[in-house]
Amino acid sequence: MSQDGNSQGPKFMGRSATEWLLSLPIFSLLLLTLIIGTGEYFHGQLLRMGENMFGNQQAGVQYFMMRTDPAKPECDPNPDVEATVMMELTGSSGDAIDALFDDEPKDPEAVKASILKAAELCKEKHEMYGKIVENITPTVKAYRAAETSFFWLFHFGTENRPLILLLMVLVASIYTTAGEHHIALRPPKTRVDFRIYSVAMTVATALLTFSSVMYLKMQQDSGIPVDKPFLYYIWIGMFGILTLMSLKQVFFMPARATPGGSIGMALLSIPLFAWMSVIGGFYFLTQKHWSAQAIYLNQMVELSGIFLNLALFIWAGMLLKQTQLVDRFLDILRPWKLSPEFLTYVILLGAALPTAYTGASGIFVIAAGALIYHEVRHAGGRRQFALAAAAMSGSLGVVLRPCLLIVLIAALNKQVTTQQLYGWGVAVFFLTSTLFLVASQMTRTTRVQLENPSIALPASLRAIGPVIPYILVFAIVVLFYKFALNTKLDEFTAPVIMPVIMLFLLIYDRLRKDRKPDETPDEVGPSAAVPGRGFKAMEGSIRFATTETIAHIGALILLMALSLSIGGVVERSGVMEAFPQQFANVWVAMALFVGMMVFIGMVMDPFGAVILVSATIAPIAYQNGIDPVHFWMMVLVAFELGYLSPPVALNQLLLRQVVGEEETDKAGEEVRNAGFYRRFERWILPVLVMGAGLLIVAFGPLIAKFWS
């Protein structure tokens, strides 16, 4: 993706206006998100350390009792028992209300016993107060001051995650809109393209601005004090700014716009985000539900943790691109001279685990799609084949542990457990990966000629040495979190730990003395955005990776947010109520569900789609005799097929963003005179693999049950 802001225009202190106004704020917000996440783990350790250092087990005093100065008990530990008993019996205790309901005379012995028991408890309170005060030493006061200050810092950040997310989306959306980086079926090229693109963006953002204003007005008119009104103002301000920017683009086209163009092709240049906004906006306007879109968009704020994790994963992927880690690992395999197809199979197997941690294939395509594409090309793979492999690189691992999508499915559907889904997910993963291996071998154009082991093995062993330091850096960070912060790497902590790992890997990669020379632009592999080694190259690489992250955050998060609005259109339109509740047999039901899930995968993000399907379609499937685990395995594979299928093919669009328009165009030119399959291999191969996998997953268990 072009980083114009990095190289053009006046600079201040060696940085462009884009870097000062956009990259630096995004870097600060991403770093703050990491600090908040790590701070939560660190504070837990501070509490445990405080307990170990200052807790007095013999006195029964724990550190949490000393975090603030205790209040001295107000009760009397040595009361005049006889006088107090007399006061209780004569009703002169001062509690006139209780006296009104005392129909029976009080037992003097019972009253005395109660007073003695209260005095005993009071003595214990005073003794504990004395012990706590005695243990609050100057050291404890200093430690608790640091601990509580840190608690306030990370607690403030945790409470304001929605604000951090909105500020991040605000900055990223401005950058994305200014650079026309929104996701569309094709980029605008001609004057007609840009005209229709900008008009559609103006209408789309104006509808969102109007809905946001009406939502705030509805909240104010309710008579209930608006909680955090500044969040509503950010929504309004963000869409208002985007409307003005898009309106300006209507009248002032970029210099690169070529003359001519057709309306039909121009419609394909309208961003998916704009299509969703226009469709949802006009639907809700006809329903006179002015604030509906803003209501559904506000779900993004409620799920701010998920969207911030998405941003962190994208950043981690962009940081990885700036290292030579993948190149070093592939040096181990290169001496064997594997065919591009088999090497791609190995790469896809390796990509499954990071995909499972991110929880969505689209996120992984953004994070690592360009790396996979260039490595397949480096091995001699065709451009069309490399695009196909990179587009589906994240589609195989979404069924593996610890995919967050499966955690969400299990949380919303009590009929299934994560253990069941992960168990069957392994089988589905091996099925789809094997199908890819078979399909790629059937369509390969070169003979497989492995290198002689006596030559390849020593070279592979030598290549392991440079990889070991990367593994050690990875292990040191993971072990630090595990033992110093008592936090293991899993699906919940990966969004915080993975960017930290990538930062340290990048630092090591740029400072190591034996760093490989960066490839020149005319070579097959990916060129370093900031070549060289040393502190300057390291800082420049982090800056470049952050700038790349901005466009992806703005494009993908806005698209995912608008898919929530489309889900609202489906929910309120009554389409699901018209869906049949009973089918003639389970075969018909499964066939219809398969088609619906593929379609939903084409138009919605995975998290929103799982929520919609859980609430509307899943109960119908259960009623018609489809096993819940079977149903959800089919749904996950169908979603992935939807993300790879034209006309939308979201994963292909995301890949085009990270690989670049020029490389994608070269892929088309390369096979202009080839046969049908070769010309469209980037589309056909993923659909064939995932389509065959879907048919087997959907109907294989039914066939087995029929014959059993």
ZAMARGU-4260 file (C-alpha; in steps of 0.2 Angstrom, whole numbers, plus 5000, padded with zeros to 4 digits):
<rodrens>
0) 5000/5000/5000 | 5006/5017/4996 | 5013/5027/5010 | 5012/5044/5002 | 5013/5053/5018
5) 5030/5046/5022 | 5039/5053/5007 | 5030/5068/5000 | 5027/5086/5007 | 5036/5097/5019
10) 5044/5088/5034 | 5047/5094/5052 | 5061/5086/5062 | 5062/5073/5048 | 5043/5068/5049
15) 5029/5072/5037 | 5013/5080/5042 | 5004/5063/5040 | 5016/5055/5053 | 5014/5069/5066
20) 4995/5070/5064 | 4990/5052/5060 | 5004/5039/5063 | 5010/5046/5080 | 4992/5047/5088
25) 4989/5029/5082 | 5005/5023/5088 | 5002/5031/5105 | 4984/5024/5106 | 4991/5006/5101
30) 5005/5008/5114 | 4992/5014/5127 | 4981/4999/5123 | 4996/4987/5126 | 5000/4996/5142
35) 4982/4994/5148 | 4982/4976/5144 | 4999/4972/5152 | 4995/4984/5166 | 4981/4973/5171
40) 4993/4958/5173 | 5006/4968/5181 | 4994/4975/5194 | 4989/4957/5198 | 5007/4953/5202
45) 5009/4969/5212 | 4994/4963/5223 | 5002/4946/5225 | 5019/4953/5229 | 5011/4965/5242
50) 5003/4950/5250 | 5019/4940/5251 | 5030/4955/5257 | 5018/4963/5269 | 5005/4951/5274
55) 5006/4945/5292 | 4999/4927/5293 | 5001/4925/5312 | 4992/4941/5315 | 4978/4938/5302
60) 4983/4954/5292 | 4983/4953/5273 | 4989/4966/5261 | 4972/4971/5255 | 4968/4977/5272
65) 4982/4989/5272 | 4979/4997/5255 | 4970/5011/5263 | 4971/5018/5281 | 4957/5008/5291
70) 4943/5017/5301 | 4944/5015/5320 | 4929/5005/5326 | 4916/5016/5335 | 4909/5003/5346
75) 4913/5001/5365 | 4924/4986/5368 | 4921/4987/5387 | 4903/4992/5391 | 4894/4992/5408
80) 4885/4976/5405 | 4873/4978/5420 | 4868/4996/5415 | 4866/4992/5397 | 4855/4977/5401
85) 4844/4988/5412 | 4843/5001/5398 | 4837/4987/5386 | 4824/4980/5398 | 4817/4997/5403
90) 4816/5002/5384 | 4827/5017/5387 | 4840/5012/5374 | 4834/5026/5363 | 4827/5014/5350
95) 4809/5020/5351 | 4803/5011/5335 | 4809/4994/5340 | 4800/4997/5357 | 4783/4999/5348
100) 4784/4981/5342 | 4790/4973/5358 | 4774/4964/5363 | 4783/4951/5374 | 4794/4955/5389
105) 4813/4953/5386 | 4823/4939/5394 | 4837/4947/5405 | 4849/4933/5402 | 4846/4933/5383
110) 4849/4952/5383 | 4865/4950/5393 | 4872/4936/5382 | 4868/4947/5367 | 4878/4962/5375
115) 4893/4951/5380 | 4893/4944/5362 | 4893/4961/5354 | 4907/4967/5366 | 4917/4952/5361
120) 4915/4956/5343 | 4920/4974/5346 | 4936/4969/5355 | 4940/4958/5340 | 4938/4973/5328
125) 4948/4984/5340 | 4962/4971/5340 | 4962/4969/5321 | 4962/4988/5319 | 4977/4989/5330
130) 4986/4975/5321 | 4983/4983/5304 | 4989/5000/5310 | 5004/4992/5318 | 5008/4983/5301
135) 5006/4999/5291 | 5025/5004/5291 | 5032/5018/5280 | 5038/5004/5268 | 5020/4998/5266
140) 5014/5016/5263 | 5027/5019/5249 | 5022/5002/5241 | 5004/5005/5242 | 5006/5022/5235
145) 5014/5015/5220 | 5002/5000/5218 | 4986/5011/5220 | 4993/5024/5208 | 4996/5011/5195
150) 4979/5003/5198 | 4971/5020/5195 | 4981/5022/5179 | 4976/5005/5171 | 4958/5006/5178
155) 4956/5023/5170 | 4962/5015/5154 | 4951/5000/5155 | 4935/5011/5159 | 4939/5022/5144
160) 4942/5008/5131 | 4927/5014/5121 | 4935/5031/5120 | 4952/5024/5115 | 4944/5014/5101
165) 4934/5029/5094 | 4949/5040/5094 | 4958/5027/5085 | 4944/5024/5072 | 4942/5043/5070
170) 4961/5045/5065 | 4961/5030/5055 | 4945/5034/5045 | 4952/5051/5041 | 4968/5043/5034
175) 4958/5029/5025 | 4946/5042/5017 | 4959/5054/5012 | 4969/5040/5003 | 4954/5031/4995
180) 4959/5015/5005 | 4942/5009/5009 | 4938/4991/5003 | 4929/4990/4986 | 4927/4977/4973
185) 4939/4987/4962 | 4949/5003/4965 | 4943/5019/4957 | 4954/5024/4942 | 4945/5035/4930
190) 4936/5052/4932 | 4919/5043/4932 | 4925/5031/4945 | 4931/5044/4957 | 4915/5055/4954
195) 4903/5041/4959 | 4915/5035/4973 | 4915/5052/4981 | 4896/5055/4979 | 4893/5038/4987
200) 4904/5041/5001 | 4896/5058/5004 | 4879/5051/5005 | 4884/5036/5015 | 4894/5047/5028
205) 4880/5060/5028 | 4867/5047/5033 | 4878/5041/5047 | 4880/5059/5053 | 4861/5061/5053
210) 4858/5045/5062 | 4871/5049/5075 | 4864/5066/5079 | 4846/5059/5080 | 4853/5045/5092
215) 4860/5059/5104 | 4844/5069/5103 | 4834/5053/5107 | 4845/5050/5122 | 4844/5068/5128
220) 4825/5068/5126 | 4823/5052/5136 | 4826/5062/5152 | 4839/5051/5158 | 4857/5058/5160
225) 4868/5053/5145 | 4882/5043/5150 | 4899/5049/5143 | 4891/5061/5130 | 4908/5064/5123
230) 4907/5047/5114 | 4892/5053/5105 | 4900/5069/5100 | 4915/5059/5093 | 4903/5049/5082
235) 4895/5064/5075 | 4912/5073/5073 | 4920/5058/5064 | 4906/5056/5051 | 4904/5074/5049
240) 4922/5076/5045 | 4921/5061/5033 | 4906/5069/5024 | 4915/5086/5022 | 4931/5076/5015
245) 4920/5066/5003 | 4911/5081/4997 | 4927/5090/4993 | 4933/5075/4983 | 4917/5077/4973
250) 4924/5093/4966 | 4942/5090/4967 | 4948/5074/4959 | 4965/5067/4962 | 4978/5070/4948
255) 4980/5052/4944 | 4962/5050/4938 | 4962/5045/4920 | 4949/5052/4908 | 4933/5043/4903
260) 4926/5028/4912 | 4909/5019/4913 | 4895/5020/4926 | 4894/5001/4927 | 4913/4999/4932
265) 4912/5014/4943 | 4898/5006/4954 | 4911/4993/4958 | 4922/5006/4965 | 4910/5011/4978
270) 4917/5005/4995 | 4908/4991/5003 | 4907/5002/5018 | 4897/5015/5008 | 4885/5002/5000
275) 4881/4995/5018 | 4878/5013/5025 | 4867/5018/5010 | 4857/5002/5010 | 4854/5002/5029
280) 4852/5021/5030 | 4838/5022/5017 | 4829/5006/5024 | 4829/5014/5042 | 4823/5031/5034
285) 4808/5022/5026 | 4804/5015/5043 | 4806/5032/5051 | 4819/5025/5063 | 4831/5039/5062
290) 4843/5033/5075 | 4844/5015/5070 | 4861/5015/5061 | 4869/5024/5076 | 4861/5012/5088
295) 4868/4997/5079 | 4885/5006/5077 | 4886/5009/5095 | 4887/4990/5098 | 4905/4992/5092
300) 4908/5003/5108 | 4900/4989/5118 | 4912/4977/5110 | 4927/4989/5111 | 4939/4975/5118
305) 4936/4964/5102 | 4939/4979/5090 | 4955/4985/5100 | 4961/4967/5099 | 4958/4967/5080
310) 4969/4983/5079 | 4983/4975/5089 | 4983/4960/5078 | 4984/4970/5063 | 4999/4980/5070
315) 5008/4964/5075 | 5006/4958/5057 | 5013/4974/5050 | 5028/4973/5062 | 5031/4955/5057
320) 5032/4961/5039 | 5047/4972/5044 | 5057/4958/5050 | 5066/4944/5041 | 5059/4931/5052
325) 5048/4922/5039 | 5063/4923/5027 | 5075/4915/5040 | 5063/4901/5043 | 5060/4897/5025
330) 5079/4896/5023 | 5078/4880/5032 | 5066/4873/5018 | 5074/4881/5003 | 5089/4869/5001
335) 5077/4855/4997 | 5070/4864/4982 | 5052/4860/4986 | 5039/4863/4972 | 5030/4880/4975
340) 5014/4870/4978 | 5021/4859/4991 | 5030/4873/5000 | 5014/4883/5000 | 5005/4868/5008
345) 5019/4868/5022 | 5016/4887/5024 | 4998/4885/5025 | 5000/4872/5039 | 5011/4884/5048
350) 4999/4899/5046 | 4985/4889/5054 | 4990/4892/5072 | 4992/4911/5071 | 4975/4911/5062
355) 4967/4902/5077 | 4974/4915/5089 | 4967/4930/5079 | 4950/4921/5077 | 4946/4928/5060
360) 4954/4924/5043 | 4952/4942/5036 | 4963/4948/5051 | 4976/4935/5046 | 4976/4940/5028
365) 4979/4958/5032 | 4993/4953/5045 | 5002/4940/5035 | 4995/4939/5017 | 5008/4949/5009
370) 5022/4939/5017 | 5014/4923/5011 | 5011/4929/4994 | 5030/4935/4992 | 5037/4919/4999
375) 5026/4908/4987 | 5033/4920/4973 | 5051/4918/4979 | 5049/4899/4978 | 5044/4901/4959
380) 5025/4900/4961 | 5014/4909/4948 | 5006/4925/4953 | 4989/4919/4952 | 4993/4904/4962
385) 5002/4914/4975 | 4986/4926/4977 | 4975/4911/4979 | 4986/4903/4992 | 4988/4920/5002
390) 4969/4923/5001 | 4965/4907/5009 | 4979/4907/5021 | 4968/4911/5035 | 4954/4900/5030
395) 4960/4884/5037 | 4964/4888/5055 | 4948/4896/5061 | 4942/4879/5067 | 4957/4876/5078
400) 4961/4880/5097 | 4960/4893/5103 | 4950/4902/5090 | 4939/4916/5098 | 4925/4913/5086
405) 4922/4896/5093 | 4923/4903/5111 | 4909/4915/5105 | 4899/4901/5098 | 4900/4891/5113
410) 4895/4906/5124 | 4879/4909/5113 | 4874/4891/5111 | 4873/4880/5126 | 4870/4865/5115
415) 4889/4864/5111 | 4905/4866/5120 | 4922/4872/5115 | 4930/4855/5118 | 4918/4847/5106
420) 4920/4861/5092 | 4939/4861/5094 | 4939/4842/5093 | 4930/4841/5077 | 4939/4857/5071
425) 4956/4847/5070 | 4947/4834/5058 | 4940/4849/5047 | 4957/4857/5047 | 4966/4841/5040
430) 4952/4839/5028 | 4953/4856/5020 | 4972/4857/5020 | 4973/4840/5012 | 4961/4845/4999
435) 4972/4860/4995 | 4987/4849/4993 | 4978/4838/4981 | 4971/4852/4971 | 4988/4861/4970
440) 4997/4845/4965 | 4984/4842/4951 | 4986/4859/4944 | 5005/4861/4945 | 5015/4865/4930
445) 5032/4859/4935 | 5039/4842/4940 | 5044/4839/4958 | 5063/4836/4959 | 5069/4836/4977
450) 5087/4840/4981 | 5099/4826/4986 | 5098/4824/5005 | 5117/4824/5006 | 5117/4842/4999
455) 5100/4849/5006 | 5102/4842/5024 | 5118/4851/5029 | 5112/4867/5021 | 5096/4866/5031
460) 5105/4862/5047 | 5116/4878/5044 | 5100/4888/5042 | 5093/4883/5059 | 5107/4893/5068
465) 5101/4911/5063 | 5083/4906/5067 | 5087/4901/5085 | 5089/4919/5092 | 5072/4923/5085
470) 5065/4908/5095 | 5074/4914/5110 | 5067/4931/5109 | 5050/4924/5107 | 5052/4912/5122
475) 5059/4926/5133 | 5044/4937/5131 | 5032/4923/5133 | 5041/4916/5149 | 5042/4934/5156
480) 5023/4936/5155 | 5021/4918/5162 | 5032/4919/5177 | 5034/4938/5180 | 5016/4942/5177
485) 5008/4925/5180 | 5000/4926/5162 | 5001/4913/5149 | 4999/4915/5130 | 4982/4910/5125
490) 4967/4916/5115 | 4963/4930/5128 | 4981/4937/5131 | 4987/4935/5113 | 4981/4952/5107
495) 4992/4960/5120 | 5007/4948/5120 | 5009/4946/5102 | 5013/4964/5097 | 5025/4965/5112
500) 5034/4949/5104 | 5034/4957/5087 | 5041/4973/5094 | 5056/4964/5102 | 5058/4953/5087
505) 5059/4969/5076 | 5071/4977/5088 | 5082/4961/5087 | 5081/4959/5069 | 5086/4977/5065
510) 5101/4977/5078 | 5108/4960/5074 | 5125/4961/5065 | 5122/4947/5053 | 5106/4954/5046
515) 5103/4948/5028 | 5105/4962/5014 | 5088/4969/5010 | 5081/4964/4993 | 5080/4977/4979
520) 5063/4981/4972 | 5065/4971/4956 | 5068/4955/4965 | 5054/4943/4969 | 5053/4944/4988
525) 5046/4958/4998 | 5057/4973/4999 | 5061/4981/5016 | 5051/4997/5018 | 5065/5004/5028
530) 5081/4995/5023 | 5097/4993/5033 | 5100/4989/5051 | 5103/5000/5067 | 5093/5011/5078
535) 5087/5023/5064 | 5081/5008/5053 | 5072/5000/5068 | 5063/5016/5072 | 5059/5019/5054
540) 5052/5001/5052 | 5040/5003/5068 | 5034/5020/5061 | 5031/5013/5043 | 5022/4997/5051
545) 5011/5009/5061 | 5007/5020/5046 | 5002/5004/5036 | 4991/4999/5051 | 4981/5015/5050
550) 4973/5011/5033 | 4969/4993/5038 | 4961/4999/5054 | 4950/5012/5046 | 4945/5001/5031
555) 4941/4985/5041 | 4934/4991/5057 | 4922/5003/5048 | 4917/4989/5037 | 4914/4977/5052
560) 4904/4991/5061 | 4893/4993/5046 | 4890/4975/5045 | 4881/4976/5062 | 4869/4989/5054
565) 4866/4977/5039 | 4862/4963/5052 | 4850/4975/5060 | 4841/4977/5043 | 4840/4958/5041
570) 4833/4957/5059 | 4820/4971/5058 | 4815/4967/5040 | 4806/4951/5045 | 4816/4940/5033
575) 4820/4928/5046 | 4802/4926/5051 | 4798/4921/5034 | 4811/4907/5034 | 4803/4890/5035
580) 4803/4882/5053 | 4801/4864/5047 | 4808/4855/5032 | 4803/4839/5023 | 4819/4831/5028
585) 4836/4835/5035 | 4844/4834/5018 | 4834/4849/5012 | 4837/4858/5028 | 4856/4856/5027
590) 4856/4862/5008 | 4846/4877/5012 | 4857/4881/5027 | 4873/4879/5017 | 4867/4892/5004
595) 4862/4904/5018 | 4878/4903/5027 | 4889/4906/5012 | 4878/4921/5008 | 4880/4928/5025
600) 4899/4925/5024 | 4899/4936/5009 | 4891/4951/5017 | 4895/4951/5036 | 4910/4950/5047
605) 4912/4933/5057 | 4908/4940/5074 | 4892/4949/5069 | 4887/4934/5058 | 4889/4922/5073
610) 4878/4933/5083 | 4865/4934/5070 | 4865/4915/5066 | 4864/4910/5084 | 4849/4921/5087
615) 4839/4916/5071 | 4845/4901/5061 | 4853/4889/5074 | 4837/4885/5084 | 4828/4881/5067
620) 4843/4869/5063 | 4842/4860/5080 | 4823/4858/5078 | 4825/4849/5061 | 4837/4836/5068
625) 4854/4843/5064 | 4867/4840/5077 | 4873/4857/5084 | 4891/4852/5083 | 4889/4847/5065
630) 4879/4863/5061 | 4892/4875/5068 | 4907/4866/5059 | 4897/4868/5043 | 4894/4886/5047
635) 4912/4890/5050 | 4918/4882/5033 | 4903/4890/5024 | 4908/4907/5031 | 4926/4905/5025
640) 4919/4900/5007 | 4909/4916/5008 | 4924/4926/5011 | 4933/4919/4996 | 4918/4918/4984
645) 4914/4932/4971 | 4907/4944/4969 | 4912/4951/4986 | 4927/4939/4991 | 4932/4949/5006
650) 4948/4940/5009 | 4953/4943/4991 | 4949/4962/4993 | 4959/4962/5009 | 4974/4953/5001
655) 4973/4966/4986 | 4976/4980/4999 | 4991/4972/5007 | 4999/4966/4991 | 4995/4981/4981
660) 4986/4985/4965 | 5001/4984/4954 | 5005/4967/4959 | 4987/4961/4957 | 4987/4969/4939
665) 5003/4960/4935 | 4994/4943/4940 | 4981/4947/4927 | 4993/4952/4913 | 5003/4936/4916
670) 4989/4925/4911 | 4980/4936/4898 | 4982/4923/4884 | 4981/4907/4895 | 4966/4895/4898
675) 4951/4899/4908 | 4957/4890/4924 | 4974/4899/4923 | 4966/4916/4920 | 4955/4914/4936
680) 4965/4903/4947 | 4966/4915/4961 | 4947/4914/4962 | 4944/4896/4957 | 4957/4887/4967
685) 4951/4893/4985 | 4932/4891/4980 | 4936/4873/4974 | 4945/4868/4990 | 4933/4876/5002
690) 4918/4872/4992 | 4923/4853/4992 | 4927/4854/5010 | 4910/4862/5014 | 4901/4848/5004
695) 4910/4835/5014 | 4908/4843/5031 | 4889/4847/5027 | 4884/4830/5020 | 4897/4818/5025
700) 4890/4815/5042 | 4872/4814/5035 | 4878/4800/5023 | 4887/4791/5036 | 4872/4791/5048
705) 4861/4786/5033 | 4872/4770/5030 | 4875/4766/5048
</rodrens>
